[in-house]
Amino acid sequence: MMHRKQLSNIGWLSFSLLLLLLLLGFVSLQADPVSDAIIAMEELQMTWLAKEQSRPGIALKTFTSDGCSGGMSDAWAFMAQAIPAFRQRFGELPPWQDCCVVHDRVYWQGEAEQGYQLRLEADQALQACVEQIGQQSSEDLSKQFDLARDKVEQLFNISASMMYQTVRMGGKPCSYLPWRWGYGWPQCSPYREVGDE
């Protein structure tokens, strides 16, 4: 015979599992309302960015790039400096470094009008660029690492997908992150009115 505590734990586990299934079902069945809410929030952030961009005396800063954000380029460069064999085999920068710099240029400018769509297109272009690098270099890399070409391309595609998901989540305007959309402009805020210092 089960003790009351065991029954309680089973009940709690069953309830948690049911709740999880309901939430997953809601998200999959109601994807459009969730997506609409995400888009609406980002469009609100774009209006804050537009206000910042239109403030008198505000100008776009000189373009800078950290390469592949989130420390990816920095970590790669550190490994290349610290381990000569790594540098010889993989180079000093990620093979998709140029894709990141092109992406940074669009983010730096951070146009607010049609900003959601422009950011989405920039993120999709980043993903496609990384995948293309994988396709272009798969023959050489497959020989170098004794891997099948499709495995090399798969690794690049996984990296491209992770980069895409990361910039979609962390690249919104007014986020206080150094790689946010419109990072060439001063940090935008919902509390600042046009003309405020």
Steps between C-alpha positions, in 0.01 A plus 500: 500500500632847403557762762323832485829680413562267203146561374553871541826485300331298224215749493741793478700330226181418306378858536837639387507268200142593407582870533809460282301315232229765507758778467677324213166441331401863552825628356482272196130562441517871574829587329358800317385690814835435666688613189276804470578599860875464441479710183287764674752532784789535261313758293445698819875487564552622142288807579727573799800466269339732244451763772867471595611530138290814451625684809667831411878482493511120501720340237595149405835400654789374288454139398657238725477125493584236757491237227281215613326619817457320824875456530519255208772691313682586823501139618620381160782760497598407856524132407702589189749703707522250783526183293713520185362166372147643521610809305670289232201273462208744536643847439495811716131582450185296440456410131172694500651820647416706189134394528493644853656830396243546221227419754650748748491779243124457456447480877719806561286708263184355658232659287182531706252535213409146395756404764348165595508381139846643434640330811338171405651523150845581644481201734388271218784631283750423780372144522511454122852645482636258762330209323648613169850514650446142613399392151792681337762364737356153564722325246824638643390455860378145441847405375675689778295343779419168334125566522232452238405823321141476619623481862707815454202679348279372781737647760493837323119482476472429872728797575298719263174400666636568849630839392161583344311403817743699715469823300123464479479483879779738598509754219186703563533878528516676836633188671813664650708228331798623297385300194137621505319625189604863455810476720655788304245730666485594869307252712127551453255509786121498530529770766681762294293744302627655180724794592583373850864476595 
